[in-house]
Amino acid sequence: MVQAGTGTPIMGTAQATEQQMGAYLRRFNPDAPDYARLYLEIGERYGVRGDLAFAQSIKETGYWRFGGDVKPEQNNFAGLGATGGGARGASFATPQEGIEAQIQHLYGYATTAPLPSGAKLVDPRFSILQSAGLRGAAPTWEQLNGRWAVPGVGYGESIVQIGREIAAEPVTDWKTSALEWLKAERLIDSPHDPDAPVTWAEFGTVLRRLAGK
């Protein structure tokens, strides 16, 4: 059992970048959609670590391959309401709504504070947390063991470990590989600094070459 004051807080500032999150996921599943920015933006609005919510989605969806009861078209990236035995769980109209529902549920576990100003309730299980006296019962990821997942042994720890791997992702290598792809496709032909801004002339050249393919 995680003692009070220990563990990895659900609330806080993301420690991984959008680029690291996307690059990490692409290494395991090149065909996965890239919702890293949504996780960071919505997470910041709620004060929840969006990078670890993203790590949770990776665990829950099997690197966004799904394969379990929840299907991709449900936009349910954290198994909300999927209790096993074929129960598909909640469905959401858009990826953004599904991500916000996940982060709202994390927020509900982590704090007893009301939803941020202007936030619309989209998590269908938020009221269950309230009625069951679970608001604020799990301020750390490790305390989600047996709550978000049952029996959930090591559930939170595994999400934190994925988060560590994401934060260790070498961003420069990802940028370099992107430049190498542009060169291989003959869209650029001169040396480029991966961190340098792109000029309008360079951008126009890439578009013109793409149009000619």
PyMOL CGO cylinders between C-alpha atoms (Angstrom):
from pymol import cmd
from pymol.cgo import CYLINDER

trace = [
    CYLINDER, 0.00, 0.00, 0.00, 1.27, 3.46, -0.90, 0.3, 1, 1, 1, 1, 1, 1,
    CYLINDER, 1.27, 3.46, -0.90, 1.67, 5.64, 2.17, 0.3, 1, 1, 1, 1, 1, 1,
    CYLINDER, 1.67, 5.64, 2.17, 0.36, 9.19, 2.26, 0.3, 1, 1, 1, 1, 1, 1,
    CYLINDER, 0.36, 9.19, 2.26, 2.86, 11.63, 0.83, 0.3, 1, 1, 1, 1, 1, 1,
    CYLINDER, 2.86, 11.63, 0.83, 4.64, 9.02, -1.29, 0.3, 1, 1, 1, 1, 1, 1,
    CYLINDER, 4.64, 9.02, -1.29, 4.21, 7.94, -4.87, 0.3, 1, 1, 1, 1, 1, 1,
    CYLINDER, 4.21, 7.94, -4.87, 3.88, 9.87, -8.13, 0.3, 1, 1, 1, 1, 1, 1,
    CYLINDER, 3.88, 9.87, -8.13, 1.23, 12.62, -8.08, 0.3, 1, 1, 1, 1, 1, 1,
    CYLINDER, 1.23, 12.62, -8.08, -1.51, 12.58, -10.69, 0.3, 1, 1, 1, 1, 1, 1,
    CYLINDER, -1.51, 12.58, -10.69, -1.66, 16.37, -10.48, 0.3, 1, 1, 1, 1, 1, 1,
    CYLINDER, -1.66, 16.37, -10.48, 1.27, 18.39, -11.72, 0.3, 1, 1, 1, 1, 1, 1,
    CYLINDER, 1.27, 18.39, -11.72, 3.14, 19.64, -14.78, 0.3, 1, 1, 1, 1, 1, 1,
    CYLINDER, 3.14, 19.64, -14.78, 4.07, 17.31, -17.62, 0.3, 1, 1, 1, 1, 1, 1,
    CYLINDER, 4.07, 17.31, -17.62, 7.74, 16.36, -17.73, 0.3, 1, 1, 1, 1, 1, 1,
    CYLINDER, 7.74, 16.36, -17.73, 7.77, 15.03, -21.31, 0.3, 1, 1, 1, 1, 1, 1,
    CYLINDER, 7.77, 15.03, -21.31, 7.26, 17.05, -24.48, 0.3, 1, 1, 1, 1, 1, 1,
    CYLINDER, 7.26, 17.05, -24.48, 4.75, 16.52, -27.26, 0.3, 1, 1, 1, 1, 1, 1,
    CYLINDER, 4.75, 16.52, -27.26, 7.60, 15.39, -29.52, 0.3, 1, 1, 1, 1, 1, 1,
    CYLINDER, 7.60, 15.39, -29.52, 8.85, 12.83, -27.02, 0.3, 1, 1, 1, 1, 1, 1,
    CYLINDER, 8.85, 12.83, -27.02, 5.36, 11.45, -26.53, 0.3, 1, 1, 1, 1, 1, 1,
    CYLINDER, 5.36, 11.45, -26.53, 4.73, 11.09, -30.25, 0.3, 1, 1, 1, 1, 1, 1,
    CYLINDER, 4.73, 11.09, -30.25, 8.15, 9.64, -30.98, 0.3, 1, 1, 1, 1, 1, 1,
    CYLINDER, 8.15, 9.64, -30.98, 7.86, 7.06, -28.20, 0.3, 1, 1, 1, 1, 1, 1,
    CYLINDER, 7.86, 7.06, -28.20, 4.47, 5.84, -29.40, 0.3, 1, 1, 1, 1, 1, 1,
    CYLINDER, 4.47, 5.84, -29.40, 5.59, 5.69, -33.06, 0.3, 1, 1, 1, 1, 1, 1,
    CYLINDER, 5.59, 5.69, -33.06, 8.45, 3.37, -32.10, 0.3, 1, 1, 1, 1, 1, 1,
    CYLINDER, 8.45, 3.37, -32.10, 5.91, 0.75, -30.99, 0.3, 1, 1, 1, 1, 1, 1,
    CYLINDER, 5.91, 0.75, -30.99, 3.04, 1.56, -33.33, 0.3, 1, 1, 1, 1, 1, 1,
    CYLINDER, 3.04, 1.56, -33.33, 3.83, 3.72, -36.38, 0.3, 1, 1, 1, 1, 1, 1,
    CYLINDER, 3.83, 3.72, -36.38, 0.15, 3.75, -37.35, 0.3, 1, 1, 1, 1, 1, 1,
    CYLINDER, 0.15, 3.75, -37.35, -1.14, 5.14, -34.03, 0.3, 1, 1, 1, 1, 1, 1,
    CYLINDER, -1.14, 5.14, -34.03, -2.94, 8.50, -34.12, 0.3, 1, 1, 1, 1, 1, 1,
    CYLINDER, -2.94, 8.50, -34.12, -1.02, 11.37, -32.54, 0.3, 1, 1, 1, 1, 1, 1,
    CYLINDER, -1.02, 11.37, -32.54, -3.05, 12.94, -29.74, 0.3, 1, 1, 1, 1, 1, 1,
    CYLINDER, -3.05, 12.94, -29.74, -0.07, 14.01, -27.64, 0.3, 1, 1, 1, 1, 1, 1,
    CYLINDER, -0.07, 14.01, -27.64, -0.92, 17.70, -27.89, 0.3, 1, 1, 1, 1, 1, 1,
    CYLINDER, -0.92, 17.70, -27.89, -4.50, 17.10, -26.74, 0.3, 1, 1, 1, 1, 1, 1,
    CYLINDER, -4.50, 17.10, -26.74, -3.25, 15.23, -23.69, 0.3, 1, 1, 1, 1, 1, 1,
    CYLINDER, -3.25, 15.23, -23.69, -0.90, 18.06, -22.79, 0.3, 1, 1, 1, 1, 1, 1,
    CYLINDER, -0.90, 18.06, -22.79, -3.40, 20.86, -23.42, 0.3, 1, 1, 1, 1, 1, 1,
    CYLINDER, -3.40, 20.86, -23.42, -6.32, 19.22, -21.60, 0.3, 1, 1, 1, 1, 1, 1,
    CYLINDER, -6.32, 19.22, -21.60, -4.05, 17.99, -18.83, 0.3, 1, 1, 1, 1, 1, 1,
    CYLINDER, -4.05, 17.99, -18.83, -2.73, 21.51, -18.27, 0.3, 1, 1, 1, 1, 1, 1,
    CYLINDER, -2.73, 21.51, -18.27, -6.29, 22.85, -18.01, 0.3, 1, 1, 1, 1, 1, 1,
    CYLINDER, -6.29, 22.85, -18.01, -7.08, 20.40, -15.23, 0.3, 1, 1, 1, 1, 1, 1,
    CYLINDER, -7.08, 20.40, -15.23, -3.67, 20.49, -13.57, 0.3, 1, 1, 1, 1, 1, 1,
    CYLINDER, -3.67, 20.49, -13.57, -3.24, 16.79, -14.37, 0.3, 1, 1, 1, 1, 1, 1,
    CYLINDER, -3.24, 16.79, -14.37, 0.02, 15.47, -15.80, 0.3, 1, 1, 1, 1, 1, 1,
    CYLINDER, 0.02, 15.47, -15.80, -0.92, 15.00, -19.43, 0.3, 1, 1, 1, 1, 1, 1,
    CYLINDER, -0.92, 15.00, -19.43, 2.20, 13.01, -20.22, 0.3, 1, 1, 1, 1, 1, 1,
    CYLINDER, 2.20, 13.01, -20.22, 1.28, 10.35, -17.65, 0.3, 1, 1, 1, 1, 1, 1,
    CYLINDER, 1.28, 10.35, -17.65, -2.36, 10.32, -18.78, 0.3, 1, 1, 1, 1, 1, 1,
    CYLINDER, -2.36, 10.32, -18.78, -0.93, 9.63, -22.25, 0.3, 1, 1, 1, 1, 1, 1,
    CYLINDER, -0.93, 9.63, -22.25, 1.18, 6.82, -20.74, 0.3, 1, 1, 1, 1, 1, 1,
    CYLINDER, 1.18, 6.82, -20.74, -1.99, 5.41, -19.19, 0.3, 1, 1, 1, 1, 1, 1,
    CYLINDER, -1.99, 5.41, -19.19, -3.67, 5.39, -22.61, 0.3, 1, 1, 1, 1, 1, 1,
    CYLINDER, -3.67, 5.39, -22.61, -0.70, 3.48, -24.01, 0.3, 1, 1, 1, 1, 1, 1,
    CYLINDER, -0.70, 3.48, -24.01, -1.10, 0.83, -21.31, 0.3, 1, 1, 1, 1, 1, 1,
    CYLINDER, -1.10, 0.83, -21.31, -4.88, 0.62, -21.62, 0.3, 1, 1, 1, 1, 1, 1,
    CYLINDER, -4.88, 0.62, -21.62, -4.97, 0.38, -25.42, 0.3, 1, 1, 1, 1, 1, 1,
    CYLINDER, -4.97, 0.38, -25.42, -1.86, -1.77, -25.96, 0.3, 1, 1, 1, 1, 1, 1,
    CYLINDER, -1.86, -1.77, -25.96, 0.03, 1.04, -27.69, 0.3, 1, 1, 1, 1, 1, 1,
    CYLINDER, 0.03, 1.04, -27.69, -3.20, 2.14, -29.41, 0.3, 1, 1, 1, 1, 1, 1,
    CYLINDER, -3.20, 2.14, -29.41, -3.71, -1.24, -31.06, 0.3, 1, 1, 1, 1, 1, 1,
    CYLINDER, -3.71, -1.24, -31.06, -6.74, -1.98, -28.86, 0.3, 1, 1, 1, 1, 1, 1,
    CYLINDER, -6.74, -1.98, -28.86, -7.63, -5.67, -29.30, 0.3, 1, 1, 1, 1, 1, 1,
    CYLINDER, -7.63, -5.67, -29.30, -9.78, -5.96, -26.16, 0.3, 1, 1, 1, 1, 1, 1,
    CYLINDER, -9.78, -5.96, -26.16, -13.40, -5.13, -25.41, 0.3, 1, 1, 1, 1, 1, 1,
    CYLINDER, -13.40, -5.13, -25.41, -13.01, -1.42, -26.23, 0.3, 1, 1, 1, 1, 1, 1,
    CYLINDER, -13.01, -1.42, -26.23, -12.89, -0.54, -29.94, 0.3, 1, 1, 1, 1, 1, 1,
    CYLINDER, -12.89, -0.54, -29.94, -11.04, 2.41, -31.52, 0.3, 1, 1, 1, 1, 1, 1,
    CYLINDER, -11.04, 2.41, -31.52, -14.22, 4.11, -32.72, 0.3, 1, 1, 1, 1, 1, 1,
    CYLINDER, -14.22, 4.11, -32.72, -15.38, 4.51, -29.09, 0.3, 1, 1, 1, 1, 1, 1,
    CYLINDER, -15.38, 4.51, -29.09, -12.71, 7.17, -28.45, 0.3, 1, 1, 1, 1, 1, 1,
    CYLINDER, -12.71, 7.17, -28.45, -12.30, 5.59, -25.01, 0.3, 1, 1, 1, 1, 1, 1,
    CYLINDER, -12.30, 5.59, -25.01, -8.56, 5.47, -24.43, 0.3, 1, 1, 1, 1, 1, 1,
    CYLINDER, -8.56, 5.47, -24.43, -8.49, 4.45, -20.77, 0.3, 1, 1, 1, 1, 1, 1,
    CYLINDER, -8.49, 4.45, -20.77, -11.09, 1.69, -20.48, 0.3, 1, 1, 1, 1, 1, 1,
    CYLINDER, -11.09, 1.69, -20.48, -13.72, 3.87, -18.78, 0.3, 1, 1, 1, 1, 1, 1,
    CYLINDER, -13.72, 3.87, -18.78, -16.62, 1.59, -17.92, 0.3, 1, 1, 1, 1, 1, 1,
    CYLINDER, -16.62, 1.59, -17.92, -15.01, -1.48, -19.50, 0.3, 1, 1, 1, 1, 1, 1,
    CYLINDER, -15.01, -1.48, -19.50, -15.26, -4.00, -16.69, 0.3, 1, 1, 1, 1, 1, 1,
    CYLINDER, -15.26, -4.00, -16.69, -14.41, -7.17, -18.61, 0.3, 1, 1, 1, 1, 1, 1,
    CYLINDER, -14.41, -7.17, -18.61, -16.58, -9.99, -19.88, 0.3, 1, 1, 1, 1, 1, 1,
    CYLINDER, -16.58, -9.99, -19.88, -17.34, -8.16, -23.11, 0.3, 1, 1, 1, 1, 1, 1,
    CYLINDER, -17.34, -8.16, -23.11, -18.46, -4.90, -21.49, 0.3, 1, 1, 1, 1, 1, 1,
    CYLINDER, -18.46, -4.90, -21.49, -17.28, -2.32, -24.00, 0.3, 1, 1, 1, 1, 1, 1,
    CYLINDER, -17.28, -2.32, -24.00, -17.55, 0.65, -21.68, 0.3, 1, 1, 1, 1, 1, 1,
    CYLINDER, -17.55, 0.65, -21.68, -18.23, 4.28, -22.54, 0.3, 1, 1, 1, 1, 1, 1,
    CYLINDER, -18.23, 4.28, -22.54, -18.18, 5.84, -26.00, 0.3, 1, 1, 1, 1, 1, 1,
    CYLINDER, -18.18, 5.84, -26.00, -17.39, 9.45, -26.85, 0.3, 1, 1, 1, 1, 1, 1,
    CYLINDER, -17.39, 9.45, -26.85, -18.21, 11.57, -29.88, 0.3, 1, 1, 1, 1, 1, 1,
    CYLINDER, -18.21, 11.57, -29.88, -14.65, 12.74, -30.53, 0.3, 1, 1, 1, 1, 1, 1,
    CYLINDER, -14.65, 12.74, -30.53, -11.09, 11.87, -29.45, 0.3, 1, 1, 1, 1, 1, 1,
    CYLINDER, -11.09, 11.87, -29.45, -10.94, 15.20, -27.60, 0.3, 1, 1, 1, 1, 1, 1,
    CYLINDER, -10.94, 15.20, -27.60, -14.04, 14.33, -25.57, 0.3, 1, 1, 1, 1, 1, 1,
    CYLINDER, -14.04, 14.33, -25.57, -12.67, 10.88, -24.75, 0.3, 1, 1, 1, 1, 1, 1,
    CYLINDER, -12.67, 10.88, -24.75, -9.35, 12.31, -23.60, 0.3, 1, 1, 1, 1, 1, 1,
    CYLINDER, -9.35, 12.31, -23.60, -11.08, 14.95, -21.48, 0.3, 1, 1, 1, 1, 1, 1,
    CYLINDER, -11.08, 14.95, -21.48, -13.27, 12.26, -19.87, 0.3, 1, 1, 1, 1, 1, 1,
    CYLINDER, -13.27, 12.26, -19.87, -10.15, 10.27, -18.97, 0.3, 1, 1, 1, 1, 1, 1,
    CYLINDER, -10.15, 10.27, -18.97, -8.46, 13.31, -17.49, 0.3, 1, 1, 1, 1, 1, 1,
    CYLINDER, -8.46, 13.31, -17.49, -11.63, 14.29, -15.62, 0.3, 1, 1, 1, 1, 1, 1,
    CYLINDER, -11.63, 14.29, -15.62, -11.74, 10.83, -14.07, 0.3, 1, 1, 1, 1, 1, 1,
    CYLINDER, -11.74, 10.83, -14.07, -8.11, 11.16, -13.00, 0.3, 1, 1, 1, 1, 1, 1,
    CYLINDER, -8.11, 11.16, -13.00, -8.92, 14.60, -11.60, 0.3, 1, 1, 1, 1, 1, 1,
    CYLINDER, -8.92, 14.60, -11.60, -11.83, 13.11, -9.66, 0.3, 1, 1, 1, 1, 1, 1,
    CYLINDER, -11.83, 13.11, -9.66, -9.58, 10.53, -8.05, 0.3, 1, 1, 1, 1, 1, 1,
    CYLINDER, -9.58, 10.53, -8.05, -6.80, 13.01, -7.33, 0.3, 1, 1, 1, 1, 1, 1,
    CYLINDER, -6.80, 13.01, -7.33, -8.68, 15.90, -5.75, 0.3, 1, 1, 1, 1, 1, 1,
    CYLINDER, -8.68, 15.90, -5.75, -11.97, 16.93, -4.16, 0.3, 1, 1, 1, 1, 1, 1,
    CYLINDER, -11.97, 16.93, -4.16, -11.88, 20.33, -5.89, 0.3, 1, 1, 1, 1, 1, 1,
    CYLINDER, -11.88, 20.33, -5.89, -14.70, 21.24, -8.29, 0.3, 1, 1, 1, 1, 1, 1,
    CYLINDER, -14.70, 21.24, -8.29, -14.08, 20.98, -12.02, 0.3, 1, 1, 1, 1, 1, 1,
    CYLINDER, -14.08, 20.98, -12.02, -12.09, 23.91, -13.44, 0.3, 1, 1, 1, 1, 1, 1,
    CYLINDER, -12.09, 23.91, -13.44, -14.10, 26.95, -14.44, 0.3, 1, 1, 1, 1, 1, 1,
    CYLINDER, -14.10, 26.95, -14.44, -15.81, 26.46, -17.78, 0.3, 1, 1, 1, 1, 1, 1,
    CYLINDER, -15.81, 26.46, -17.78, -15.26, 22.70, -17.88, 0.3, 1, 1, 1, 1, 1, 1,
    CYLINDER, -15.26, 22.70, -17.88, -18.18, 20.58, -19.09, 0.3, 1, 1, 1, 1, 1, 1,
    CYLINDER, -18.18, 20.58, -19.09, -18.75, 17.23, -17.37, 0.3, 1, 1, 1, 1, 1, 1,
    CYLINDER, -18.75, 17.23, -17.37, -18.04, 14.53, -19.97, 0.3, 1, 1, 1, 1, 1, 1,
    CYLINDER, -18.04, 14.53, -19.97, -16.89, 11.66, -17.73, 0.3, 1, 1, 1, 1, 1, 1,
    CYLINDER, -16.89, 11.66, -17.73, -19.94, 9.39, -17.29, 0.3, 1, 1, 1, 1, 1, 1,
    CYLINDER, -19.94, 9.39, -17.29, -18.38, 7.82, -14.18, 0.3, 1, 1, 1, 1, 1, 1,
    CYLINDER, -18.38, 7.82, -14.18, -17.48, 11.04, -12.36, 0.3, 1, 1, 1, 1, 1, 1,
    CYLINDER, -17.48, 11.04, -12.36, -20.68, 10.92, -10.31, 0.3, 1, 1, 1, 1, 1, 1,
    CYLINDER, -20.68, 10.92, -10.31, -19.84, 7.35, -9.27, 0.3, 1, 1, 1, 1, 1, 1,
    CYLINDER, -19.84, 7.35, -9.27, -16.63, 8.59, -7.68, 0.3, 1, 1, 1, 1, 1, 1,
    CYLINDER, -16.63, 8.59, -7.68, -18.66, 11.20, -5.83, 0.3, 1, 1, 1, 1, 1, 1,
    CYLINDER, -18.66, 11.20, -5.83, -21.34, 8.82, -4.55, 0.3, 1, 1, 1, 1, 1, 1,
    CYLINDER, -21.34, 8.82, -4.55, -18.81, 6.15, -3.57, 0.3, 1, 1, 1, 1, 1, 1,
    CYLINDER, -18.81, 6.15, -3.57, -16.75, 8.61, -1.54, 0.3, 1, 1, 1, 1, 1, 1,
    CYLINDER, -16.75, 8.61, -1.54, -13.76, 8.19, -3.86, 0.3, 1, 1, 1, 1, 1, 1,
    CYLINDER, -13.76, 8.19, -3.86, -13.20, 11.84, -4.73, 0.3, 1, 1, 1, 1, 1, 1,
    CYLINDER, -13.20, 11.84, -4.73, -9.62, 12.59, -3.76, 0.3, 1, 1, 1, 1, 1, 1,
    CYLINDER, -9.62, 12.59, -3.76, -9.01, 8.99, -2.68, 0.3, 1, 1, 1, 1, 1, 1,
    CYLINDER, -9.01, 8.99, -2.68, -6.06, 8.45, -5.03, 0.3, 1, 1, 1, 1, 1, 1,
    CYLINDER, -6.06, 8.45, -5.03, -3.82, 11.52, -5.42, 0.3, 1, 1, 1, 1, 1, 1,
    CYLINDER, -3.82, 11.52, -5.42, -1.00, 9.33, -6.79, 0.3, 1, 1, 1, 1, 1, 1,
    CYLINDER, -1.00, 9.33, -6.79, -0.81, 6.95, -9.73, 0.3, 1, 1, 1, 1, 1, 1,
    CYLINDER, -0.81, 6.95, -9.73, 0.19, 4.10, -7.45, 0.3, 1, 1, 1, 1, 1, 1,
    CYLINDER, 0.19, 4.10, -7.45, -3.02, 4.57, -5.44, 0.3, 1, 1, 1, 1, 1, 1,
    CYLINDER, -3.02, 4.57, -5.44, -5.07, 3.74, -8.56, 0.3, 1, 1, 1, 1, 1, 1,
    CYLINDER, -5.07, 3.74, -8.56, -4.09, 0.09, -8.02, 0.3, 1, 1, 1, 1, 1, 1,
    CYLINDER, -4.09, 0.09, -8.02, -7.29, -1.79, -7.24, 0.3, 1, 1, 1, 1, 1, 1,
    CYLINDER, -7.29, -1.79, -7.24, -9.36, 1.29, -8.08, 0.3, 1, 1, 1, 1, 1, 1,
    CYLINDER, -9.36, 1.29, -8.08, -8.95, 2.11, -11.78, 0.3, 1, 1, 1, 1, 1, 1,
    CYLINDER, -8.95, 2.11, -11.78, -7.88, -1.47, -12.44, 0.3, 1, 1, 1, 1, 1, 1,
    CYLINDER, -7.88, -1.47, -12.44, -8.89, -4.56, -10.42, 0.3, 1, 1, 1, 1, 1, 1,
    CYLINDER, -8.89, -4.56, -10.42, -6.99, -6.26, -8.92, 0.3, 1, 1, 1, 1, 1, 1,
    CYLINDER, -6.99, -6.26, -8.92, -4.56, -3.77, -10.44, 0.3, 1, 1, 1, 1, 1, 1,
    CYLINDER, -4.56, -3.77, -10.44, -1.33, -4.99, -8.84, 0.3, 1, 1, 1, 1, 1, 1,
    CYLINDER, -1.33, -4.99, -8.84, 1.42, -2.75, -10.18, 0.3, 1, 1, 1, 1, 1, 1,
    CYLINDER, 1.42, -2.75, -10.18, -1.03, -0.82, -12.40, 0.3, 1, 1, 1, 1, 1, 1,
    CYLINDER, -1.03, -0.82, -12.40, 0.05, 2.68, -11.39, 0.3, 1, 1, 1, 1, 1, 1,
    CYLINDER, 0.05, 2.68, -11.39, 3.72, 1.74, -11.22, 0.3, 1, 1, 1, 1, 1, 1,
    CYLINDER, 3.72, 1.74, -11.22, 3.64, 0.46, -14.80, 0.3, 1, 1, 1, 1, 1, 1,
    CYLINDER, 3.64, 0.46, -14.80, 2.14, 3.75, -16.02, 0.3, 1, 1, 1, 1, 1, 1,
    CYLINDER, 2.14, 3.75, -16.02, 4.83, 5.73, -14.20, 0.3, 1, 1, 1, 1, 1, 1,
    CYLINDER, 4.83, 5.73, -14.20, 7.50, 3.52, -15.80, 0.3, 1, 1, 1, 1, 1, 1,
    CYLINDER, 7.50, 3.52, -15.80, 6.09, 4.18, -19.28, 0.3, 1, 1, 1, 1, 1, 1,
    CYLINDER, 6.09, 4.18, -19.28, 6.14, 7.88, -18.41, 0.3, 1, 1, 1, 1, 1, 1,
    CYLINDER, 6.14, 7.88, -18.41, 9.81, 7.65, -17.49, 0.3, 1, 1, 1, 1, 1, 1,
    CYLINDER, 9.81, 7.65, -17.49, 10.58, 5.96, -20.81, 0.3, 1, 1, 1, 1, 1, 1,
    CYLINDER, 10.58, 5.96, -20.81, 8.69, 8.69, -22.69, 0.3, 1, 1, 1, 1, 1, 1,
    CYLINDER, 8.69, 8.69, -22.69, 10.60, 11.45, -20.87, 0.3, 1, 1, 1, 1, 1, 1,
    CYLINDER, 10.60, 11.45, -20.87, 13.88, 9.72, -21.81, 0.3, 1, 1, 1, 1, 1, 1,
    CYLINDER, 13.88, 9.72, -21.81, 12.98, 9.65, -25.51, 0.3, 1, 1, 1, 1, 1, 1,
    CYLINDER, 12.98, 9.65, -25.51, 15.77, 11.36, -27.52, 0.3, 1, 1, 1, 1, 1, 1,
    CYLINDER, 15.77, 11.36, -27.52, 13.96, 14.17, -29.33, 0.3, 1, 1, 1, 1, 1, 1,
    CYLINDER, 13.96, 14.17, -29.33, 16.96, 15.03, -31.48, 0.3, 1, 1, 1, 1, 1, 1,
    CYLINDER, 16.96, 15.03, -31.48, 16.99, 11.55, -32.99, 0.3, 1, 1, 1, 1, 1, 1,
    CYLINDER, 16.99, 11.55, -32.99, 13.34, 11.94, -33.96, 0.3, 1, 1, 1, 1, 1, 1,
    CYLINDER, 13.34, 11.94, -33.96, 14.03, 15.29, -35.64, 0.3, 1, 1, 1, 1, 1, 1,
    CYLINDER, 14.03, 15.29, -35.64, 17.03, 13.88, -37.44, 0.3, 1, 1, 1, 1, 1, 1,
    CYLINDER, 17.03, 13.88, -37.44, 15.06, 10.90, -38.72, 0.3, 1, 1, 1, 1, 1, 1,
    CYLINDER, 15.06, 10.90, -38.72, 12.41, 13.29, -40.06, 0.3, 1, 1, 1, 1, 1, 1,
    CYLINDER, 12.41, 13.29, -40.06, 15.07, 15.22, -41.95, 0.3, 1, 1, 1, 1, 1, 1,
    CYLINDER, 15.07, 15.22, -41.95, 16.49, 11.99, -43.30, 0.3, 1, 1, 1, 1, 1, 1,
    CYLINDER, 16.49, 11.99, -43.30, 13.04, 11.05, -44.59, 0.3, 1, 1, 1, 1, 1, 1,
    CYLINDER, 13.04, 11.05, -44.59, 12.70, 14.44, -46.33, 0.3, 1, 1, 1, 1, 1, 1,
    CYLINDER, 12.70, 14.44, -46.33, 16.07, 13.88, -47.98, 0.3, 1, 1, 1, 1, 1, 1,
    CYLINDER, 16.07, 13.88, -47.98, 15.18, 10.32, -49.01, 0.3, 1, 1, 1, 1, 1, 1,
    CYLINDER, 15.18, 10.32, -49.01, 12.00, 11.63, -50.63, 0.3, 1, 1, 1, 1, 1, 1,
    CYLINDER, 12.00, 11.63, -50.63, 14.08, 14.33, -52.42, 0.3, 1, 1, 1, 1, 1, 1,
    CYLINDER, 14.08, 14.33, -52.42, 12.04, 17.05, -50.78, 0.3, 1, 1, 1, 1, 1, 1,
    CYLINDER, 12.04, 17.05, -50.78, 15.17, 18.75, -49.44, 0.3, 1, 1, 1, 1, 1, 1,
    CYLINDER, 15.17, 18.75, -49.44, 18.71, 18.45, -50.71, 0.3, 1, 1, 1, 1, 1, 1,
    CYLINDER, 18.71, 18.45, -50.71, 20.85, 20.70, -48.52, 0.3, 1, 1, 1, 1, 1, 1,
    CYLINDER, 20.85, 20.70, -48.52, 22.08, 20.34, -44.93, 0.3, 1, 1, 1, 1, 1, 1,
    CYLINDER, 22.08, 20.34, -44.93, 19.58, 21.46, -42.29, 0.3, 1, 1, 1, 1, 1, 1,
    CYLINDER, 19.58, 21.46, -42.29, 19.83, 22.06, -38.57, 0.3, 1, 1, 1, 1, 1, 1,
    CYLINDER, 19.83, 22.06, -38.57, 16.94, 20.05, -37.04, 0.3, 1, 1, 1, 1, 1, 1,
    CYLINDER, 16.94, 20.05, -37.04, 16.32, 22.85, -34.51, 0.3, 1, 1, 1, 1, 1, 1,
    CYLINDER, 16.32, 22.85, -34.51, 16.52, 25.74, -37.00, 0.3, 1, 1, 1, 1, 1, 1,
    CYLINDER, 16.52, 25.74, -37.00, 13.31, 27.51, -38.13, 0.3, 1, 1, 1, 1, 1, 1,
    CYLINDER, 13.31, 27.51, -38.13, 12.07, 26.83, -41.65, 0.3, 1, 1, 1, 1, 1, 1,
    CYLINDER, 12.07, 26.83, -41.65, 11.96, 29.79, -44.06, 0.3, 1, 1, 1, 1, 1, 1,
    CYLINDER, 11.96, 29.79, -44.06, 9.04, 30.43, -46.38, 0.3, 1, 1, 1, 1, 1, 1,
    CYLINDER, 9.04, 30.43, -46.38, 11.33, 29.73, -49.34, 0.3, 1, 1, 1, 1, 1, 1,
    CYLINDER, 11.33, 29.73, -49.34, 12.25, 26.30, -47.94, 0.3, 1, 1, 1, 1, 1, 1,
    CYLINDER, 12.25, 26.30, -47.94, 8.61, 25.54, -47.14, 0.3, 1, 1, 1, 1, 1, 1,
    CYLINDER, 8.61, 25.54, -47.14, 7.58, 26.55, -50.66, 0.3, 1, 1, 1, 1, 1, 1,
    CYLINDER, 7.58, 26.55, -50.66, 10.26, 24.33, -52.16, 0.3, 1, 1, 1, 1, 1, 1,
    CYLINDER, 10.26, 24.33, -52.16, 8.99, 21.31, -50.23, 0.3, 1, 1, 1, 1, 1, 1,
    CYLINDER, 8.99, 21.31, -50.23, 5.40, 22.00, -51.34, 0.3, 1, 1, 1, 1, 1, 1,
    CYLINDER, 5.40, 22.00, -51.34, 6.42, 22.45, -54.96, 0.3, 1, 1, 1, 1, 1, 1,
    CYLINDER, 6.42, 22.45, -54.96, 8.35, 19.18, -54.94, 0.3, 1, 1, 1, 1, 1, 1,
    CYLINDER, 8.35, 19.18, -54.94, 5.45, 17.40, -53.30, 0.3, 1, 1, 1, 1, 1, 1,
    CYLINDER, 5.45, 17.40, -53.30, 3.09, 18.74, -55.99, 0.3, 1, 1, 1, 1, 1, 1,
    CYLINDER, 3.09, 18.74, -55.99, 5.44, 17.39, -58.65, 0.3, 1, 1, 1, 1, 1, 1,
    CYLINDER, 5.44, 17.39, -58.65, 5.41, 13.84, -57.28, 0.3, 1, 1, 1, 1, 1, 1,
]
cmd.load_cgo(trace, "trace")
